[in-house]
Amino acid sequence: MKKFFKYLPFFLFGLCFVLNSCSEENVNTDQTRNLGFSEMKSTEDVDLSKLRNSVATFVDSVNIASIANGSTLLDEGQASDLLAPIVEETLAILPEYGITLGELQEDFPNLDDSRIAIIGIGIISIEDGLNNLQIKSVDWDRAISCALGAIGFNSIDLLRNAAETGTRVAIRGLIKTVATRLLGPIGVAFTVAEWALCYSGFSLW
């Protein structure tokens, strides 16, 4: 018994050390789990109204259904002119997510590249999708899935990535993926038209 009491302080010290370590681990785990949600909430202050308006102007300027189904043909000059406002507003909004134009030029050396418009509509879809994770609208679910599918993304994977790792990381992934797509202005215009049809099909645009 005396031997037991002799080692009791060491036993208690060890037990406290283990419990403290577990507590710290739980705190770190909770912080990791909440990281994506914290970063997601931080983007609420980003004003996408100008970017949305630039897409709305594109939609109002053309018959998106006829472009999407190929019955209306644009030449490259027309397509570039129609997409230019979306490209401009996308370039303006990226720094709000901590992405500099220098970083963007690692993948898009030419900042007039029409494909940047796809990044813009991708950002809109990510933000709308994250907001819908909270409001849980079936129509929005369908529209976002349709919209992200139109630009070549799996909505579940992209939105999960955005929620877990933060919007900036998701947008960096978006940029990298769009950079691999070999599209000219006409192909981009087709993509934007198809994307807009997803929103308008559910009366959300």
C-alpha positions as CSV (number, residue, x, y, z in Angstrom):
1,M,0.0,0.0,0.0
2,K,2.8,2.4,0.9
3,K,4.4,1.6,-2.5
4,F,1.1,2.6,-4.2
5,F,1.0,6.0,-2.4
6,K,4.6,6.5,-3.3
7,Y,3.8,6.4,-7.0
8,L,0.4,8.0,-6.8
9,P,1.6,11.6,-7.6
10,F,3.3,10.3,-10.7
11,F,0.2,8.5,-11.8
12,L,-2.0,11.7,-11.2
13,F,0.5,13.8,-13.1
14,G,0.4,11.5,-16.1
15,L,-3.3,11.3,-16.0
16,C,-3.6,15.1,-16.0
17,F,-1.1,15.3,-18.9
18,V,-3.1,12.8,-21.0
19,L,-6.4,14.6,-20.3
20,N,-5.0,18.0,-21.2
21,S,-3.6,16.6,-24.4
22,C,-6.9,15.2,-25.4
23,S,-8.6,18.5,-24.6
24,E,-6.2,20.4,-26.8
25,E,-6.7,17.8,-29.6
26,N,-10.5,18.3,-29.4
27,V,-10.1,22.0,-29.5
28,N,-7.8,21.7,-32.6
29,T,-10.3,19.3,-34.2
30,D,-13.2,21.7,-33.6
31,Q,-11.2,24.5,-35.0
32,T,-10.4,22.5,-38.1
33,R,-14.0,21.5,-38.6
34,N,-15.1,25.1,-38.2
35,L,-12.4,26.6,-40.5
36,G,-14.4,26.2,-43.7
37,F,-17.6,27.6,-42.2
38,S,-15.7,30.6,-40.8
39,E,-14.1,31.4,-44.1
40,M,-17.4,30.8,-45.8
41,K,-19.0,33.4,-43.6
42,S,-16.2,35.9,-44.2
43,T,-17.2,36.1,-47.9
44,E,-20.7,37.5,-47.0
45,D,-19.2,41.0,-47.2
46,V,-18.1,40.5,-50.9
47,D,-20.5,42.5,-53.1
48,L,-21.2,40.5,-56.2
49,S,-23.8,42.9,-57.6
50,K,-21.6,44.4,-60.3
51,L,-20.5,40.9,-61.5
52,R,-24.1,39.7,-61.5
53,N,-25.2,42.8,-63.4
54,S,-22.5,42.2,-66.0
55,V,-23.9,38.7,-66.6
56,A,-27.5,40.1,-66.7
57,T,-26.4,42.5,-69.4
58,F,-25.0,39.6,-71.4
59,V,-28.3,37.8,-71.0
60,D,-30.3,40.8,-72.0
61,S,-28.1,41.4,-75.1
62,V,-28.5,38.0,-76.6
63,N,-31.0,35.2,-77.0
64,I,-29.2,32.8,-74.6
65,A,-31.4,29.9,-75.7
66,S,-30.5,30.3,-79.3
67,I,-26.8,30.6,-78.4
68,A,-26.9,27.6,-76.2
69,N,-28.5,25.4,-78.8
70,G,-26.3,26.8,-81.6
71,S,-29.0,28.4,-83.7
72,T,-27.5,31.8,-83.2
73,L,-23.9,32.2,-84.4
74,L,-21.5,34.8,-83.1
75,D,-18.2,35.7,-84.5
76,E,-15.2,35.9,-82.2
77,G,-15.3,39.7,-82.1
78,Q,-18.9,39.8,-81.1
79,A,-18.4,37.2,-78.5
80,S,-15.4,39.0,-77.0
81,D,-17.3,42.3,-76.8
82,L,-20.3,40.6,-75.1
83,L,-18.1,38.9,-72.5
84,A,-15.7,41.8,-71.8
85,P,-17.9,43.3,-69.0
86,I,-18.0,39.9,-67.2
87,V,-14.2,39.6,-67.5
88,E,-13.7,43.1,-66.2
89,E,-16.0,42.5,-63.2
90,T,-14.4,39.2,-62.5
91,L,-10.9,40.8,-62.4
92,A,-12.3,43.4,-60.0
93,I,-13.8,40.9,-57.6
94,L,-10.9,38.4,-57.3
95,P,-8.8,40.6,-54.9
96,E,-11.8,40.5,-52.6
97,Y,-11.0,36.8,-52.2
98,G,-7.3,37.4,-51.6
99,I,-6.4,36.4,-55.2
100,T,-4.2,39.0,-56.9
101,L,-4.1,39.6,-60.6
102,G,-0.4,38.5,-60.5
103,E,-1.6,35.1,-59.1
104,L,-4.3,34.9,-61.8
105,Q,-1.6,35.6,-64.5
106,E,0.2,32.4,-63.5
107,D,-2.7,30.6,-65.2
108,F,-4.0,33.4,-67.5
109,P,-1.1,35.5,-68.7
110,N,-3.5,37.5,-70.9
111,L,-6.0,39.3,-68.6
112,D,-8.3,39.9,-71.6
113,D,-8.8,36.1,-71.9
114,S,-12.5,35.4,-72.4
115,R,-12.3,32.3,-70.2
116,I,-12.0,34.6,-67.2
117,A,-15.8,35.1,-67.6
118,I,-16.3,31.4,-66.7
119,I,-14.4,32.1,-63.4
120,G,-16.9,34.9,-62.8
121,I,-20.0,32.8,-63.2
122,G,-18.3,30.1,-61.2
123,I,-17.8,32.5,-58.3
124,I,-21.5,33.4,-58.4
125,S,-22.5,29.7,-58.4
126,I,-20.2,28.9,-55.5
127,E,-21.5,31.8,-53.4
128,D,-25.1,31.0,-54.2
129,G,-24.5,27.3,-53.5
130,L,-22.9,28.1,-50.1
131,N,-25.8,30.3,-49.2
132,N,-28.2,27.5,-50.2
133,L,-26.5,25.2,-47.8
134,Q,-28.1,27.3,-45.1
135,I,-31.6,28.0,-46.7
136,K,-31.9,24.5,-48.3
137,S,-34.1,25.4,-51.3
138,V,-34.8,22.5,-53.7
139,D,-35.0,24.9,-56.7
140,W,-31.7,26.5,-55.8
141,D,-30.2,23.0,-55.4
142,R,-31.3,22.1,-58.9
143,A,-30.2,25.5,-60.4
144,I,-26.8,25.4,-58.8
145,S,-26.2,21.8,-59.9
146,C,-27.3,22.7,-63.4
147,A,-25.2,25.9,-63.5
148,L,-22.0,24.2,-62.2
149,G,-22.5,21.3,-64.5
150,A,-22.8,23.7,-67.4
151,I,-19.3,25.0,-66.7
152,G,-17.9,21.5,-66.1
153,F,-18.0,21.0,-62.3
154,N,-19.6,18.6,-59.9
155,S,-21.6,20.8,-57.6
156,I,-21.4,18.5,-54.6
157,D,-17.6,18.3,-54.8
158,L,-17.0,21.9,-55.5
159,L,-19.3,23.2,-52.7
160,R,-18.0,20.7,-50.2
161,N,-14.5,21.9,-51.0
162,A,-15.6,25.5,-50.6
163,A,-17.3,24.8,-47.3
164,E,-14.4,22.7,-45.8
165,T,-11.4,24.6,-47.1
166,G,-12.7,28.1,-47.6
167,T,-14.0,30.0,-50.7
168,R,-10.5,31.3,-51.7
169,V,-9.1,27.7,-52.0
170,A,-12.2,26.6,-54.0
171,I,-11.8,29.6,-56.4
172,R,-8.1,28.8,-56.9
173,G,-9.2,25.3,-57.9
174,L,-11.8,26.8,-60.2
175,I,-9.2,29.0,-61.8
176,K,-6.8,26.1,-62.3
177,T,-9.5,24.0,-63.9
178,V,-10.9,26.7,-66.2
179,A,-7.3,27.4,-67.4
180,T,-7.1,23.8,-68.8
181,R,-10.2,24.3,-71.0
182,L,-9.3,25.2,-74.6
183,L,-12.1,27.6,-75.4
184,G,-12.2,30.7,-77.5
185,P,-14.7,33.6,-77.1
186,I,-17.4,31.7,-79.0
187,G,-17.1,28.6,-76.8
188,V,-17.1,30.8,-73.6
189,A,-20.2,32.7,-74.8
190,F,-21.9,29.3,-75.3
191,T,-20.9,28.2,-71.8
192,V,-22.2,31.4,-70.2
193,A,-25.5,31.1,-72.1
194,E,-25.9,27.5,-71.0
195,W,-25.1,28.5,-67.4
196,A,-27.6,31.4,-67.5
197,L,-30.3,29.0,-68.8
198,C,-30.0,27.0,-65.7
199,Y,-30.8,30.0,-63.5
200,S,-33.6,31.3,-65.8
201,G,-35.1,27.8,-66.1
202,F,-35.9,28.0,-62.4
203,S,-36.9,31.7,-62.5
204,L,-33.9,32.6,-60.4
205,W,-32.3,35.0,-62.8
